[in-house]
Amino acid sequence: MKPRHATALALVGWYLMVPPSVSRNLALVYTPLSEWKIVDTFDSESACQQMLTKLIEKMPNTAVDTARCVPSDDPHIVPEQTVPKVVG
């Protein structure tokens, strides 16, 4: 792999996203990804998947079961969805 490709891959983060929901147990999973909400951001897919697993364990049989990890460079994510960085 060329160094510039490795750099590009390193810049990709991951979003934990949930679809819009009608109720605690009913999520609109067929809604376009551009309408899903970003819950949190992660540096790696594995970190995102670990958090998703923990959430599903803590809140079984809820709309969180439909959440998923999405790369930050996914073309279906619109800029308004991005989570603002907290400056402290």
N, C-alpha and C positions, 0 to 999 in steps of 0.2 A: 504494500500500500504506500502510495506517495505521501509525503509529509502534509501537503495541503489537504489531502482527503482525510487524513487522520484529524487534522485541526477542525475541519468542517463537522466531522462526526462528534468531536468532543464538545462542540458548541450546542448540540441538540439537547434540550432538556425534555422533561416529560411532565405532562399535566394529568392529574387525577380528575376526571370529569364525570359529571352525573347528568342524565337527561332531565328535562323538565318533568315535574311530577304533578299528578292530580290529587293524590292523597299519599299517606305514608307508605302504602303498599302498591301503589299503581304509578309506574313511571312510563313516560311516553318515549319508549326506546326507538321508535321509528322516526322520531323527529330528527331533522338534519343536525349534524354535529355542530354546525354554526350556532345552534340554539341551545346547546348544552352548556352547563355552568362549570367553570374551573373551580375545583375545591382546594387544590394545593399544587405546588410545583416540586419537582424532584430533579436531581442531577443524573439519575439513571433509571432505566426501566425496572430493574430489580428492586430498587428502593420504592418505587411507585407501587409495584405489585405487592410488596410486603405490607405496605400501608393498606392497600385495598383488601388484602386477606384479613388483616386485623379488624378493619371496619366491618367486614361481612361477619366475622366471628362475634363481634360485639353487638351487631344489629341484624341478626338473621331474619329472613322473610320480610325485608323492607325494600324500599326502592334502591337502597345502596347495593343490592345484589346486581343491579344493572349498570353500575359505574364501571369505567374502564380507564386504562392508561393510554394516553395518546401522545405521540411525539410532538414537541413544540413547533416543529416545522411542517406539520400537517397542513396542506393547503385549504382544508375545510374550516380551519379555525380563523375567526376574524379578529382583527386587532382589539376591538372593544371587549373581547372576552379575557384578555390577558390580565393576570393578577398583578396589581401594582406592587412594586418593591417597597418594603418598609425601611425607611432611613432612620437610623437611630444613633 
